[in-house]
Amino acid sequence: MLYVNPTNSGKTYNALKCIESANSGVYCDPLRLLAHEIFNRFKSKDVPYNLVTVEERRELKGINVPLTSSTIEMINLQKQVDVAVIDELLMISDQQRGWAWAWTHAILGA
């Protein structure tokens, strides 16, 4: 499924609803703060969720955690998931927000 709509039209909201109801999923974006926001949103709902960014890893040990929030360059393409959300794709041309190979691998891997 691909959500392409104007700003504030519910794209991320709908995508997160898909992840929440999926058996496995990953949310990734170019901004560490957004990855944290999504991680905290699910954590507040007591949904087991991992966070993986360049600066930080918060991974629950000892249990299967099928959901992860990460920055675009940290997406694990070896792990197969039911739902992959790639948010803020408009930043693909911003050299300060991830590398071209990371975006390309994330898009093609998803």
N, CA, C and O of each residue as an XYZ file, in Angstrom:
440
protein
N       0.841     -1.153      0.000
C       0.000      0.000      0.000
C       0.901      1.235      0.000
O       1.933      1.249      0.671
N       0.528      2.237     -0.724
C       1.306      3.469     -0.803
C       0.373      4.642     -0.522
O      -0.656      4.797     -1.180
N       0.736      5.462      0.455
C      -0.036      6.662      0.764
C       0.702      7.872      0.206
O       1.809      8.185      0.646
N       0.102      8.541     -0.744
C       0.671      9.762     -1.302
C      -0.446     10.809     -1.292
O      -1.374     10.747     -2.098
N      -0.347     11.747     -0.393
C      -1.340     12.796     -0.233
C      -0.662     14.047      0.287
O       0.512     14.007      0.655
N      -1.383     15.157      0.324
C      -0.793     16.404      0.841
C      -0.451     16.309      2.330
O      -0.854     15.371      3.019
N       0.297     17.296      2.804
C       0.653     17.402      4.216
C      -0.605     17.411      5.076
O      -1.636     17.960      4.687
N      -0.504     16.795      6.247
C      -1.594     16.735      7.230
C      -2.861     16.073      6.694
O      -3.974     16.472      7.038
N      -2.680     15.063      5.854
C      -3.843     14.355      5.306
C      -4.024     12.974      5.932
O      -4.904     12.220      5.518
N      -3.199     12.635      6.927
C      -3.360     11.372      7.630
C      -2.502     10.231      7.124
O      -2.742      9.078      7.485
N      -1.509     10.520      6.298
C      -0.657      9.458      5.753
C       0.049      8.675      6.854
O      -0.042      7.448      6.904
N       0.743      9.375      7.723
C       1.486      8.703      8.785
C       0.535      8.017      9.754
O       0.800      6.895     10.187
N      -0.552      8.662     10.096
C      -1.543      8.077     10.994
C      -2.043      6.741     10.447
O      -2.081      5.746     11.171
N      -2.419      6.722      9.188
C      -2.923      5.490      8.575
C      -1.835      4.424      8.484
O      -2.100      3.242      8.701
N      -0.622      4.840      8.167
C       0.479      3.887      8.087
C       0.758      3.264      9.453
O       1.015      2.064      9.548
N       0.709      4.074     10.510
C       0.957      3.555     11.856
C      -0.153      2.610     12.308
O       0.104      1.665     13.054
N      -1.362      2.852     11.870
C      -2.468      1.927     12.160
C      -2.185      0.572     11.517
O      -2.473     -0.470     12.106
N      -1.620      0.589     10.304
C      -1.256     -0.662      9.629
C      -0.189     -1.406     10.413
O      -0.290     -2.618     10.604
N       0.839     -0.686     10.873
C       1.908     -1.329     11.650
C       1.350     -1.908     12.944
O       1.678     -3.032     13.323
N       0.512     -1.141     13.610
C      -0.016     -1.568     14.907
C      -0.806     -2.871     14.796
O      -0.801     -3.678     15.725
N      -1.470     -3.075     13.689
C      -2.267     -4.290     13.528
C      -1.503     -5.413     12.818
O      -2.034     -6.512     12.654
N      -0.272     -5.146     12.402
C       0.520     -6.151     11.684
C       1.253     -7.078     12.645
O       1.452     -6.755     13.816
N       1.644     -8.222     12.134
C       2.454     -9.160     12.920
C       3.896     -8.687     13.035
O       4.592     -9.014     13.997
N       4.344     -7.908     12.039
C       5.706     -7.377     12.077
C       5.751     -6.105     11.237
O       4.996     -5.949     10.277
N       6.654     -5.198     11.620
C       6.743     -3.967     10.856
C       7.916     -3.107     11.256
O       8.521     -3.285     12.313
N       8.218     -2.168     10.377
C       9.278     -1.208     10.640
C       8.800      0.165     10.191
O       8.189      0.317      9.133
N       9.093      1.160     11.022
C       8.847      2.563     10.682
C      10.223      3.201     10.553
O      11.033      3.115     11.476
N      10.495      3.834      9.428
C      11.779      4.515      9.303
C      11.599      5.878      8.655
O      10.711      6.093      7.829
N      12.464      6.778      9.056
C      12.442      8.142      8.544
C      13.842      8.726      8.674
O      14.720      8.108      9.277
N      14.054      9.901      8.117
C      15.399     10.481      8.173
C      15.717     11.212      9.469
O      16.866     11.600      9.679
N      14.752     11.407     10.330
C      14.944     12.218     11.530
C      14.900     11.368     12.797
O      13.944     10.629     13.030
N      15.934     11.482     13.602
C      16.011     10.747     14.861
C      14.834     11.085     15.777
O      14.297     10.207     16.452
N      14.441     12.344     15.799
C      13.332     12.759     16.668
C      12.013     12.092     16.273
O      11.213     11.741     17.140
N      11.784     11.916     14.972
C      10.567     11.223     14.540
C      10.611      9.750     14.920
O       9.604      9.183     15.342
N      11.772      9.135     14.771
C      11.910      7.728     15.180
C      11.601      7.585     16.670
O      10.923      6.644     17.081
N      12.100      8.518     17.471
C      11.810      8.516     18.911
C      10.328      8.738     19.177
O       9.746      8.072     20.033
N       9.723      9.650     18.464
C       8.297      9.938     18.667
C       7.449      8.690     18.425
O       6.553      8.386     19.213
N       7.725      7.981     17.357
C       6.961      6.771     17.051
C       7.240      5.691     18.095
O       6.318      5.014     18.549
N       8.492      5.530     18.471
C       8.856      4.579     19.521
C       8.084      4.876     20.802
O       7.498      3.973     21.399
N       8.082      6.130     21.223
C       7.391      6.516     22.457
C       5.879      6.352     22.342
O       5.216      6.012     23.322
N       5.336      6.588     21.165
C       3.885      6.423     20.955
C       3.481      4.977     21.211
O       2.507      4.721     21.919
N       4.217      4.036     20.644
C       3.880      2.630     20.841
C       4.223      2.160     22.251
O       3.501      1.348     22.830
N       5.312      2.663     22.798
C       5.698      2.307     24.160
C       4.611      2.729     25.149
O       4.328      2.000     26.100
N       3.997      3.897     24.935
C       2.930      4.368     25.831
C       1.686      3.490     25.743
O       0.857      3.493     26.653
N       1.553      2.739     24.653
C       0.433      1.812     24.496
C       0.804      0.396     24.938
O       0.032     -0.544     24.745
N       1.990      0.252     25.530
C       2.506     -1.044     25.973
C       2.669     -2.036     24.826
O       2.513     -3.243     25.012
N       2.985     -1.519     23.641
C       3.274     -2.370     22.486
C       4.782     -2.593     22.460
O       5.539     -1.623     22.446
N       5.242     -3.851     22.453
C       6.689     -4.105     22.389
C       7.264     -3.515     21.097
O       6.803     -3.826     19.999
N       8.252     -2.680     21.245
C       8.765     -1.925     20.109
C      10.243     -1.640     20.320
O      10.658     -1.304     21.429
N      11.036     -1.770     19.273
C      12.462     -1.450     19.334
C      12.728     -0.095     18.700
O      11.953      0.377     17.867
N      13.829      0.524     19.100
C      14.290      1.778     18.514
C      15.744      1.590     18.086
O      16.580      1.158     18.880
N      16.040      1.917     16.829
C      17.403      1.781     16.322
C      17.742      3.034     15.513
O      17.170      3.279     14.451
N      18.679      3.816     16.038
C      19.193      4.976     15.310
C      20.716      4.889     15.327
O      21.280      4.012     15.981
N      21.373      5.779     14.622
C      22.833      5.781     14.611
C      23.365      5.994     16.027
O      24.349      5.371     16.427
N      22.708      6.879     16.782
C      23.183      7.234     18.113
C      22.709      6.298     19.221
O      23.311      6.264     20.294
N      21.647      5.544     18.981
C      21.025      4.822     20.100
C      20.342      3.539     19.638
O      19.781      3.467     18.545
N      20.407      2.533     20.502
C      19.686      1.278     20.285
C      18.922      0.940     21.561
O      19.515      0.801     22.631
N      17.621      0.810     21.441
C      16.791      0.350     22.556
C      16.042     -0.881     22.056
O      14.974     -0.781     21.452
N      16.629     -2.031     22.322
C      16.050     -3.278     21.853
C      15.697     -4.153     23.045
O      16.527     -4.392     23.922
N      14.473     -4.622     23.067
C      14.034     -5.502     24.144
C      14.692     -6.862     23.963
O      14.636     -7.445     22.880
N      15.298     -7.354     24.995
C      16.023     -8.625     24.952
C      15.169     -9.756     25.518
O      14.361     -9.552     26.424
N      15.363    -10.931     24.975
C      14.720    -12.119     25.526
C      13.331    -12.402     25.000
O      12.773    -13.462     25.285
N      12.751    -11.474     24.232
C      11.439    -11.728     23.650
C      11.469    -11.316     22.180
O      12.286    -10.494     21.766
N      10.578    -11.892     21.414
C      10.476    -11.536     20.011
C       9.760    -10.191     19.892
O       8.591    -10.075     20.262
N      10.451     -9.185     19.382
C       9.875     -7.859     19.202
C       9.761     -7.614     17.692
O      10.755     -7.302     17.037
N       8.570     -7.753     17.151
C       8.420     -7.679     15.702
C       8.312     -6.265     15.132
O       8.263     -6.102     13.913
N       8.273     -5.244     15.984
C       8.112     -3.870     15.514
C       9.329     -3.024     15.868
O       9.864     -3.114     16.973
N       9.759     -2.198     14.910
C      10.943     -1.370     15.110
C      10.739      0.000     14.501
O      10.135      0.140     13.438
N      11.246      1.002     15.181
C      11.316      2.362     14.664
C      12.787      2.682     14.462
O      13.597      2.478     15.366
N      13.141      3.186     13.270
C      14.552      3.458     13.021
C      14.733      4.651     12.097
O      13.800      5.098     11.431
N      15.948      5.145     12.077
C      16.294      6.142     11.075
C      16.583      5.390      9.778
O      16.912      4.204      9.789
N      16.453      6.104      8.669
C      16.513      5.470      7.352
C      17.798      4.681      7.130
O      17.771      3.612      6.520
N      18.920      5.196      7.619
C      20.190      4.513      7.377
C      20.369      3.271      8.237
O      21.292      2.490      8.005
N      19.499      3.076      9.228
C      19.631      1.932     10.131
C      18.601      0.832      9.862
O      18.528     -0.139     10.615
N      17.818      0.969      8.815
C      16.812     -0.046      8.519
C      17.494     -1.393      8.267
O      18.505     -1.477      7.570
N      16.923     -2.423      8.842
C      17.461     -3.778      8.699
C      16.768     -4.442      7.515
O      15.629     -4.896      7.630
N      17.450     -4.495      6.391
C      16.859     -5.079      5.190
C      16.938     -6.600      5.179
O      16.378     -7.244      4.292
N      17.626     -7.177      6.153
C      17.706     -8.634      6.245
C      16.477     -9.215      6.933
O      16.196    -10.408      6.817
N      15.752     -8.369      7.645
C      14.576     -8.821      8.390
C      13.325     -8.591      7.545
O      13.032     -7.465      7.142
N      12.605     -9.656      7.286
C      11.379     -9.546      6.512
C      10.235     -9.113      7.434
O      10.065     -9.666      8.521
N       9.451     -8.120      6.993
C       8.336     -7.612      7.791
C       7.074     -7.536      6.933
O       7.138     -7.507      5.704
N       5.933     -7.506      7.609
C       4.655     -7.389      6.910
C       4.381     -5.960      6.436
O       3.813     -5.754      5.364
N       4.793     -4.968      7.250
C       4.536     -3.566      6.935
C       5.819     -2.763      7.095
O       6.486     -2.842      8.127
N       6.158     -1.994      6.073
C       7.315     -1.088      6.148
C       6.820      0.319      5.824
O       6.251      0.560      4.760
N       7.044      1.229      6.745
C       6.662      2.625      6.539
C       7.936      3.429      6.342
O       8.822      3.427      7.197
N       8.021      4.108      5.224
C       9.135      5.010      4.947
C       8.529      6.407      4.924
O       7.874      6.799      3.959
N       8.755      7.141      5.987
C       8.129      8.450      6.173
C       9.074      9.568      5.737
O      10.290      9.383      5.687
N       8.507     10.715      5.426
C       9.259     11.913      5.057
C      10.155     11.688      3.833
O      11.293     12.156      3.784
N       9.626     10.976      2.865
C      10.379     10.684      1.647
C      10.776     11.944      0.892
O      11.707     11.916      0.088
N      10.086     13.037      1.140
C      10.425     14.296      0.486
C      11.837     14.751      0.818
O      12.406     15.578      0.105
N      12.409     14.220      1.894
C      13.768     14.598      2.297
C      14.851     13.795      1.587
O      16.024     13.893      1.946
N      14.482     13.018      0.604
C      15.449     12.184     -0.097
C      16.566     13.013     -0.734
O      17.689     12.532     -0.881
N      16.263     14.242     -1.106
C      17.285     15.079     -1.747
C      18.117     15.895     -0.751
O      19.069     16.566     -1.151
N      17.774     15.846      0.528
C      18.501     16.584      1.551
C      19.719     15.774      1.992
O      19.573     14.720      2.610
N      20.915     16.262      1.678
C      22.135     15.526      1.981
C      22.403     15.390      3.476
O      23.214     14.554      3.875
N      21.751     16.180      4.304
C      21.922     16.099      5.751
C      20.982     15.082      6.395
O      21.061     14.853      7.602
N      20.103     14.475      5.620
C      19.065     13.582      6.156
C      19.154     12.170      5.604
O      18.177     11.646      5.069
N      20.285     11.573      5.727
C      20.444     10.197      5.240
C      21.154     10.187      3.909
O      21.277     11.214      3.241
N      21.614      9.027      3.536
C      22.383      8.895      2.312
C      21.523      8.277      1.228
O      20.575      7.543      1.509
N      21.862      8.582     -0.010
C      21.090      8.093     -1.160
C      20.979      6.572     -1.145
O      19.916      6.025     -1.440
N      22.069      5.884     -0.802
C      22.013      4.414     -0.800
C      21.033      3.908      0.251
O      20.366      2.898      0.032
N      20.936      4.597      1.394
C      20.020      4.175      2.447
C      18.576      4.300      1.977
O      17.776      3.385      2.172
N      18.248      5.415      1.368
C      16.905      5.621      0.842
C      16.584      4.580     -0.235
O      15.510      3.978     -0.230
N      17.529      4.381     -1.157
C      17.314      3.435     -2.253
C      17.110      2.028     -1.721
O      16.187      1.333     -2.147
N      17.955      1.599     -0.801
C      17.799      0.257     -0.225
C      16.487      0.119      0.530
O      15.827     -0.917      0.441
N      16.108      1.133      1.258
C      14.858      1.072      2.015
C      13.654      0.971      1.072
O      12.750      0.165      1.291
N      13.654      1.780      0.048
C      12.524      1.785     -0.896
C      12.455      0.469     -1.658
O      11.384     -0.131     -1.759
N      13.587      0.012     -2.196
C      13.590     -1.223     -2.956
C      13.369     -2.441     -2.060
O      12.735     -3.413     -2.470
N      13.894     -2.382     -0.838
C      13.701     -3.492      0.094
C      12.265     -3.610      0.574
O      11.773     -4.712      0.818
N      11.595     -2.474      0.708
C      10.202     -2.484      1.159
C       9.306     -3.046      0.094
O       8.094     -3.136      0.291
